[in-house]
């Protein structure tokens, strides 16, 4: 299942975590391992600790150092930060909605050789937790399973993710109405037909 490293707080392979949590087969959706990773700051992480992501999406305001080993290995670095003064759990806010739409759109455009993707912020729980939860919601995972994946991270609360997902889960297609969600799903899962 999920594991933590001393170098990267709350690090895990999301597909592996979901497979472990989904042993009662609550979901028919499947996210293969080695597609999406998540965690906290990568500043002192080596590439093998992070399981060699090909694309790193930094969700925090501070830029990643180009001296981080995964970038020397050729991983692409993308910054998609949300300003610190915006409550990322308030997904009804226009700025949060725009941010999430930009991330979902980006994930639909990453080429096959750009996977696995790693999302990270400072602690790997708030910005990263919201983004990963929303990705899983768009993929079609049940909310209770998404909440359990979110709660693996230390310092998280069920009511935070529940409140963040509620405005989106009512109508995912409307929330992301300018995004080709089918293209996103196929790209993230890594199959030509789902």
C-alpha positions as CSV (number, residue, x, y, z in Angstrom):
1,X,0.0,0.0,0.0
2,X,1.2,3.5,0.7
3,X,4.5,4.1,2.3
4,X,6.3,7.1,3.6
5,X,9.9,8.0,3.2
6,X,12.0,10.3,5.4
7,X,12.6,12.4,2.3
8,X,9.1,12.9,1.1
9,X,6.2,13.3,3.5
10,X,3.0,11.5,2.6
11,X,4.5,10.0,-0.5
12,X,2.7,7.1,-2.3
13,X,1.7,5.6,-5.6
14,X,-2.0,6.5,-5.8
15,X,-2.9,3.4,-7.9
16,X,-1.2,1.1,-5.3
17,X,-3.0,2.8,-2.5
18,X,-6.4,2.5,-4.2
19,X,-5.9,-1.1,-5.0
20,X,-5.1,-1.8,-1.4
21,X,-8.1,0.2,-0.1
22,X,-10.5,-1.3,-2.7
23,X,-10.2,-4.9,-1.6
24,X,-14.0,-5.1,-1.1
25,X,-14.4,-4.1,-4.8
26,X,-16.4,-0.9,-4.2
27,X,-15.1,0.5,-7.4
28,X,-15.1,-0.9,-10.9
29,X,-12.7,1.9,-12.0
30,X,-9.1,1.0,-12.0
31,X,-6.0,3.3,-11.8
32,X,-2.9,1.2,-12.6
33,X,0.1,1.6,-10.4
34,X,2.8,3.9,-11.6
35,X,0.5,6.5,-13.2
36,X,0.1,9.0,-10.4
37,X,2.3,9.6,-7.4
38,X,1.8,12.1,-4.7
39,X,3.7,13.6,-1.8
40,X,5.2,16.6,0.0
41,X,8.3,18.5,-0.7
42,X,10.8,16.8,-3.0
43,X,13.7,19.1,-2.2
44,X,15.8,16.3,-0.6
45,X,14.5,13.3,-2.4
46,X,16.4,11.0,-4.7
47,X,14.9,9.7,-7.9
48,X,14.5,6.1,-6.7
49,X,12.7,7.3,-3.5
50,X,10.1,9.0,-5.8
51,X,9.9,6.0,-8.1
52,X,11.2,7.9,-11.1
53,X,8.4,10.2,-12.1
54,X,8.6,11.6,-15.7
55,X,6.5,14.7,-14.9
56,X,6.5,16.6,-11.6
57,X,3.7,19.0,-11.0
58,X,4.6,21.4,-8.2
59,X,1.4,22.8,-6.5
60,X,3.2,25.0,-4.0
61,X,4.2,28.6,-4.4
62,X,7.9,28.0,-4.1
63,X,9.7,26.8,-7.2
64,X,11.5,23.4,-7.2
65,X,15.2,23.5,-7.2
66,X,16.8,22.4,-10.5
67,X,19.3,20.5,-8.3
68,X,16.7,17.9,-7.3
69,X,17.9,14.6,-8.7
70,X,14.8,13.7,-10.6
71,X,15.3,16.8,-12.8
72,X,18.9,15.9,-13.5
73,X,17.4,12.5,-14.6
74,X,15.2,14.3,-17.1
75,X,11.8,14.7,-15.4
76,X,9.8,17.6,-16.6
77,X,8.9,20.2,-14.0
78,X,5.6,22.1,-14.2
79,X,4.5,24.6,-11.6
80,X,0.7,24.9,-11.1
81,X,0.5,26.8,-7.8
82,X,-2.5,28.3,-6.1
83,X,-1.7,31.3,-4.0
84,X,-1.4,30.7,-0.2
85,X,-4.2,33.2,0.6
86,X,-6.8,31.2,-1.3
87,X,-8.6,28.4,0.6
88,X,-8.0,25.4,-1.7
89,X,-10.8,23.4,-0.1
90,X,-13.4,26.0,-1.2
91,X,-13.9,24.5,-4.7
92,X,-16.8,26.9,-5.4
93,X,-14.4,29.8,-5.5
94,X,-13.7,30.9,-9.1
95,X,-9.9,30.9,-8.6
96,X,-10.0,27.3,-7.2
97,X,-12.2,26.1,-10.0
98,X,-10.0,27.7,-12.6
99,X,-6.9,26.1,-11.0
100,X,-8.5,22.6,-10.9
101,X,-9.7,23.0,-14.5
102,X,-6.1,23.9,-15.6
103,X,-4.7,20.8,-13.8
104,X,-7.3,18.4,-15.3
105,X,-6.7,19.9,-18.7
106,X,-2.9,19.5,-18.3
107,X,-3.3,15.8,-17.3
108,X,-5.3,15.2,-20.4
109,X,-2.5,16.6,-22.5
110,X,0.6,14.9,-21.0
111,X,2.1,12.5,-23.6
112,X,2.3,8.8,-22.8
113,X,6.1,9.1,-22.1
114,X,5.3,11.8,-19.5
115,X,3.9,9.3,-17.0
116,X,4.1,8.7,-14.1
117,X,3.1,12.1,-12.9
118,X,4.0,13.2,-9.4
119,X,2.0,15.9,-7.7
120,X,3.5,17.6,-4.7
121,X,3.3,20.6,-2.4
122,X,5.0,21.3,0.9
123,X,3.4,18.5,3.0
124,X,1.6,16.4,0.4
125,X,-1.8,16.7,2.0
126,X,-3.8,19.9,1.2
127,X,-3.1,21.1,-2.4
128,X,-1.9,17.7,-3.4
129,X,-4.8,16.0,-1.6
130,X,-7.4,18.2,-3.3
131,X,-5.9,17.7,-6.8
132,X,-5.6,13.9,-6.4
133,X,-9.1,13.6,-5.0
134,X,-10.5,15.6,-7.9
135,X,-8.6,13.5,-10.4
136,X,-10.1,10.4,-8.8
137,X,-13.6,11.9,-8.8
138,X,-13.3,12.7,-12.6
139,X,-12.0,9.2,-13.2
140,X,-15.2,7.9,-11.6
141,X,-14.0,6.5,-8.2
142,X,-16.7,6.5,-5.4
143,X,-16.4,9.3,-3.0
144,X,-15.9,7.1,0.1
145,X,-12.9,5.5,-1.5
146,X,-11.5,8.9,-2.5
147,X,-11.9,10.1,1.1
148,X,-10.0,7.0,2.4
149,X,-7.1,7.6,0.0
150,X,-7.0,11.3,1.1
151,X,-7.0,10.2,4.8
152,X,-3.9,8.2,4.4
153,X,-1.9,11.4,4.6
154,X,-1.1,12.6,8.1
155,X,-2.9,15.7,9.3
156,X,-6.0,15.3,7.1
157,X,-9.7,15.5,8.1
158,X,-12.6,13.8,6.4
159,X,-14.8,16.9,6.6
160,X,-12.2,18.9,4.6
161,X,-12.3,16.6,1.6
162,X,-16.0,15.9,1.9
163,X,-16.7,19.7,1.7
164,X,-14.3,20.2,-1.2
165,X,-15.7,17.4,-3.3
166,X,-19.4,18.1,-2.7
167,X,-19.8,21.0,-5.2
168,X,-18.0,19.1,-7.9
169,X,-19.5,15.6,-7.4
170,X,-23.0,17.0,-8.0
171,X,-22.1,17.6,-11.6
172,X,-18.6,16.8,-12.6
173,X,-19.2,17.4,-16.3
174,X,-20.5,20.9,-15.6
175,X,-17.6,21.8,-13.3
176,X,-15.1,20.8,-16.0
177,X,-17.4,21.8,-18.9
178,X,-14.5,23.1,-21.1
179,X,-12.4,20.0,-20.7
180,X,-12.6,16.8,-22.8
181,X,-13.1,14.5,-19.8
182,X,-13.1,11.3,-21.9
183,X,-9.7,12.3,-23.3
184,X,-8.5,13.1,-19.7
185,X,-9.7,9.7,-18.4
186,X,-8.1,7.7,-21.2
187,X,-4.8,9.6,-20.9
188,X,-4.5,9.3,-17.1
189,X,-5.5,5.6,-17.0
190,X,-3.2,4.9,-19.9
191,X,-5.5,2.9,-22.2
192,X,-7.0,3.6,-25.5
193,X,-10.5,2.4,-24.6
194,X,-12.1,2.6,-21.1
